[in-house]
Amino acid sequence: MLFNSFIFIFLFLPIVFSGYFLLNYFKKHQLSLYWLALGSLFFYGYFKPIYLILISISIGFNYLIGSQMNGTERRGIKKTLLTIGILFNVSLLGYYKYADFFISNTNTALGTNFNLLHLILPLGLSFITFQKIAYLVDTFRGETKNYKFSTFVLFATFFPQLIAGPIVHHKEIIPQFEEEKNKRISFDNVSKGIYIFLIGLTKKVVIADTVAIWANDGFQNYKSLTFIESWITSFSYTIQLYFDFSGYCDMAIGLALLFNIKLPTNFYSPYKSRNIQEFWKKWHMTLGRFLTQYIYIPFGGNRKGAARTYFNLFIVFFISGFWHGAGWTFILWGTLHGLASIIVRLWGKTKIQLPYWFSWFITFQFVNVAWIYFRASTIGQANTIIFKMFNPNWEEFKGIFSHPIRHFSQSVSYKIGTLTLNNPKLIILSLIILFIIAFLTNNSIQRLEKFKYKWFNIFMCQVMLLLVLVSIFYMQKNSIFLYFNF
């Protein structure tokens, strides 16, 4: 069940919302938590019912380990329990996400012929793993309470952030479920929730799913791309990924607000960043927070000298790349960001200030090129596209608008009015407009902070809804979110 599906918006969400607040109205607060948790489990199991067994085992085991740690003062026992809990969560993720990767590479390196397991990665397992590890580490540090099982289950399964984040801390969400004022419908939160949900829905359906057509066509036909087509392909994916994932997080924030729950911000105009450190403070912010608090700092952070600091940075980004996907393309992507972070730190010691526009341009182009490895199925495919991007053919510019983009064959079947989506004027103009939106306008969080219930905002909600419906009608597709794959 997708946030952008009719069954979710018009059936699942009204039923869960109504049941939750109706139970709270009759003072059945504990039952309302179970209702919301069961609704979240149904949402998760709707994708594949067998997933429920795995997530139930994970929830039960982590709750048991956490309860045992909270029930003892002996540090040795707590440390043993923490180790068991972390090994359980990492092993679960490792088996489902990385088993075939290691088997395949073992076969290549040693000439063996072990059969691949062809396991299907359960949705959201990467996010669930990090969330549970953070909970167990905080329990070891004495920063959690003996939460009720119903509260813990809801924390672990709350459907707005269950599949693709943001990665939430227990201390920022569990207390909200227990606050008395949050058990009543808030007109202010409902209006804000609908507003930012529609922003996210528009990002996903109208923008991300449209430019995805150009990105997919480009990567599919990567061997025969021209100079201009390769740049269109890379820019399309850069736009697609941002609007797809930030759109999901906007929708998650909006859905949570309907239940009076405030989720942490996960994106804050990352493409406006002027160095890679700033980029990671604004892109997938809750992942960066987890990696900083539970890996970088425990490894020593920047407290043990420059060499150790650079090593810790590299390890963090290596883990980030591998966490995103079981493939050498993801590892290389993480490694590139790790090296870039080290370079930025070294550059900072020179005290040389680059012009804002120049540092921004370098940062964005690095991010854009690195995304190609993130999207490509092989390193060879990524290298081919990057080579074409930096191998200009100036003759190509003469006839750029005179004929359709020849390798974007899938785009011919989609039309906006009389224009097909392989029309170069439409493609280039659309990308320019979208980059202006990403670079120069207020982001969705800033808009939410300024939101007031007035006629103009009501009108904008109606416009966004109309754009979504028109897009669905013309495109006739309902794709999953990109981060569901991770």
N, C-alpha and C positions, 0 to 999 in steps of 0.2 A: 504494500500500500504506500503510495507516494504522496508527499505533501501537495503535489500539483495534480493529483487525480480527483475526479469528481466524487468517487466513492468516499475518499477521505474528507473532502471539504463539506459535502452535503449529507453524509450519513454518519461516518465514524465520529467526527469531531462534535457535531451537535448532540449525539447520544452521550458521549463521555462527559462533555461539558455540563449538560443538563443533569445527569445522574450525580456528578460530583457535588455540585452546589445544592441540589435537592436534598441529598443526604446530610450535608452540613446544615442546611436550613432546619432540619428535624433533629439537630444535635447529634447525629450519628457520625462523629468526626473520625473515629477509628475505622468505621466501615467505609467512609468516603476515601480514605487513603488506600484501602484494599481495592475499592472500585477503580480508582485511577491507576493503581498498579496492574490490576487485571486488564484494564483497557490498554495499557502500555504493552503488556505481554501479548495480548491479541494482535496489536499493531505489529509487533516484532514477528510473531508466528504467522502472520498473514503472508509474508514473503515465502516462508518455507516452514511448515509446522515442526519439522525435526529440529530446527534451531532452538525451540523452546526447551528441549531436554538439556542441551549444552548450556544455555544461559541460566537455567534453573540450578544446574550443578554448580556453576560458577558462583552464583549468588549465595547459595547455601554454604559452600565451602568457605568463601571469603567472610561471610557473616560469622561462621563458627570460629575461624582463626582470629578474627577481630575480637570476638567475645572472650575467647580464651586469653588473649593478650591483655584485655581490660580487666580480667579477673585475677591477674597475678602481678606481684611487685618484683618478682625475681627477674633480673635483667637477662640472665642466661637463657631462661625459658622463653622469654619474650623474643630474644634474638633468634632462637631456634624456630619458633613459630613464624616469625617474619620471613626467615629463609625459606621455610616450607611454603608459605603463601606466595612469595615471589616466584619460586621455582614452579609452582603449580600454574600460575598465570602465564609466565613466560613459556613454559612447556606447551600449554594449550595453544597459545598463539603460534609457537614455533612449529607444532605438528601440522596445524591446518594451513598455515601461510607459507612455511619455508621448507617443508619436507621434500617436495618435488624439486625445489631449487637446489638443495644440497645433494639429492640423489642424482640429478642431471649433471651437476658439476663434478661429482665423484666419478660418474661414468666417463665423462670427458677427460678428466685428469688421469685416471687409473686404467682406462680401457675396459672397465667393467660393464655389465649389462643388467643392472638392477632395474626392475620394473617401476615405473612411476606410479604413484598412488592416485593421481588425478582427483585430489580432494577439492571440494568446493569450500571456499573461505566463508564462514558464517558472517553475515552482515554485521558491521560495527565491532567486530572482535578486537581490532587494533585499538579503537577508542575505549572499549570496555576494559581491556587489559591495563592500559595506563591509568584509568580512573580507579580501578581496584588496587593497583600497586600504590598509588598515592594515598588511598585510604588506609592500607595496611601500614605504610611507613609512618603516617601521622598517628596511627594507633600506637605504634611502637614508641613514638616520641611523647605519648601521653596527651595528644591533642584532640582525641575523640571522646565521645561519651558512650555509655551503654545504650545505644539507640534501640528502640523497639524494632522488631523484625519487620513490621509493616512499613515503618519509616525508611529502613535500610533498603527494602525491596523497591520502594518508590524512588529512592535516590539512585538505585542501580538501573532502573528501567524507565524512568520518566521519558515518555515517547518523543517529546520535541528534540531532545539531544541524544537519544539512544543510538542512532545509526552512525552519525557523522559529526558528533560534537555539538557545541564546544565541549572540551574536556573540563568537567566541573569538579570543584572541591566539595567535600561533604559539608564543610563549615560555611559555605556560601549558599547552599541550597536546602539542606535539611532543616535549619532553623526557620526558613521561610514556610515550610510545610506545617510547622508547629505554631506559627503566629496566629492568634485569634482573628485579627483583622483580615487575614488572607483567606478566611473560610467563607467570606461573603463576596458576592459579585461586585466588582469595582467598575463603574461605568468608564472612569478615566483609563484604567488599564485595558479594558476591552476595546475602547476606541483606539488607543495607541497600538494595541496588539494587532488589530485588523489593519491599521495603517502600515506598519512595518512588514506585516505578513504579505500585503499586496505589493509592497516594494520588492520583497524577495521573490515573490511569484512572477512579477514582471521581469526581474533580472533573469530568472531561470527560463521561463517559457518564451518570452519575446526576444531576449538578447542572446543568452547562452545557447539555447537550442537552435537559433538561427545561424550564428557564426560557427557553430559546431559542424554544420554542413560543409563549409569551406575548409575548416581544419581537417575533417575526416577525408574529404576528397584529396587534399594536398598530401597527407601522409600516405594515403592509399596509392597515389600515383607519384611517389617521391622520386623515382628514378628518372622521370621525364619532365620534372618541374623546370621552369625557366628561372632566371634571376628574380623577376618581379613576382612570379607565382610562389617562389619559396618564401619570400618576405610576407606575402599575403597569408600563406599557410602558418608561419610562425606567429604573426600578429593575431590571426584569428584564434589560435589556441590560447595565446596569452590572455586575450579578452574573454574567451569562453571559460577558461578555468577560474578566472577571478569572479565573473558574474555568476557562474554556476555555484561555486562554493560559498561565496559571500551571500548569494541569494538564499542558499540553504540555511545559513546561520541567521540571516534576517528573519526567515520564516520560523526558525526555531525560537528566536527571541520573541516574536509575535505570538506564537502559540503558547509559550510559557506565560506571557503576560495575561493571556485570557484566564489563566488559573492563578493570577497574582504572584507569579514566580519570575524573578529577574535573573536571567542568565548572563554570564560575563560576555563582554564584547570580544569578538574573535577577529574582526577586521577593522582597520581604521585608515583607509586610503593608502595602502602599501605602495602603490605605484607612484606616489608623490615623494617617496623616500630619496635621499641624496647619498646614502651609502648603504651597504648591505646589512650593517648592524641595525640601522633604523628600519630597514625593510622588515627584518625579523621581529621587530618590536610592534609591527603593525599587521603582519601577515600571520594568520593562524596563531593568534596571540596566546591562546590557552595551551597549545602544543609547546610553544617556546617557554611558557611559564613552567610547564611540567619538566621539560628537559633541563631548565636552569635550576629548579629547586631540588630535583630528585636525581640528577646525574652530574651536571656541571659543578654545583656547589659541593656535594659530597665527595667528588673527585679532587677537590681542593680549590676549584674556581681559579681566581687570580691571586691566591694567597701564598703560592709556593714558587714564585719566580716566573720570569717571562717564558722560559722554555716549557714549563709545566702548564702555564696558561694556554699557550698555543696548542699543546697536545690535548688539553681538555676541550678546547674549542673544536678541534678536529674530530675528536671522538663523539662529541655531541652531534655534530652535523652528519657524521658517518652513520650514527644510530638513527638520526632523523630520516636519512635517505633510505636506509634498510627498513625502517618502520613503515614507510610509505609503500614499499613493494618489494617482492622477492625477485629481484632482477638486477643485473649489472648496470642497467641504465639508471635505476634509482640510486644505487650506490655511487655511481659517478656523479650524478646530480648533487647528492649530499656532499660528496668530496669537494666538488667545485665551490659550493657555498662555504664549506669549511675553510678552504684555501683563501677565498675572497675575504672572509671575516678576519683571518690572520693578517692579510695584506692591509686591510683597513686599520687594524690596530698598529701595525708597523708604520703606516703612513701618518697616523696620528702623532707619532713621536717626532715627526719632522716639523710640526707646527705650521705647515704650509696649508693655507686655506684656498681651495679651488672655488671658482665662481659657482654660484648655486646651480645655474642652468647646466654647467658642464658636469658637475658631480652627479646631478640628477640624470643627465643623459647617459653617462657611463654606467650608472647603477641600473637604470631601466634596461639598457641594451644587454647587460650581463644577465639580468633576470630573464629577459626574453629569449636569449640564446640557450640558457641553461634549461628552460622549460622544454626545449626540443628533446633533450635526453629524458625528461620526465614523461613525455608523451610517447616517444618512439618505442617500438616493440624490440628493437635491437640497437646496439651502439652504431653498427654500420649504417642503419637507416638514418639515425640522427646525424652522423658525420656527413652523409651524402647531402642532406638538406642544408646543413651549415656551410658546406663547401660551395653549394650553389648560391647561398645568400651572399657570399663574399667573392663571387666570381661574376662581376657585372657584365652585362651585354647591353651596351648603350644603344644599339640599333633597336632593341626591343621597345624603348621608350617612344619611338616614333609612331608606332601603330597600336599603342597600349589601349586606346579607347575605340579602336575601329572594329574589333571583333571580340566575341565572347572568350572568357578564360577557357582555353581548350581542354585542360585536364580536369576541370570541375564538372564532370559528366553527371554526377548525381544531382547537381544543383539545377539542371535543366527541368527536372520534374516539379520544382517548386517555383511559384510565381508570386510576386507582389504587384497586383494590378496587371499591367501588360509586360512588366519586366521579369525576366527569369533571374534566378539568383546567381547565374554565372556571368551576368552583365558586369563588366569591369567598372563602369561608372557607379553602379549601385554598391558594389563591393567596397571600392576605395572610399567613397563618400560615407558609407556606413561605418567603416573602421575609423575614419577621421572623427566622426561625431562621437563614437563610443570612447575613443581615447580622450576627447575633450571632456566628456562626462567623468571619466576616471581621474583625469589630471587636474581639472579646474573647479569642479562643482563640489558642494557639500556632500559628504557621504551619508549613508542611511542612518547611522547613529546620531550624527549631528542633526539631521532632520527630525529624528525621533525626539531628541532633547528639546527641540523648539516647537514640537507639535502642540497645537491647540485645536480644540473642537470648534471649527468654524466652517463656513460654507465653502471657502476655497479648498480646504483640505478634503471636504466631502466630495467636491467636484473632482479633485485629483485622484481620489480613490476610485471614482466611477470611470475616469479615463484609463487608469491602470487596468481595471477589470475588463474594460472594453478591448484594450490592446491584447490582453491575455486571450480573450475569447476569439478575437479575430485571428490571432496567431495560431491558436489551436485549430481553427476552421481551415486556414490556408495550409498549414504544415501537416495537419492530421497525424501528429506524433506526440508521444508522451514519454520522454526518455527519463532514465534514472539519473541521479546526481553522480557526478564524477567521483566524489570521495566515497561513494558506496563501494567502489572497487578496492579501497585501501583498508 
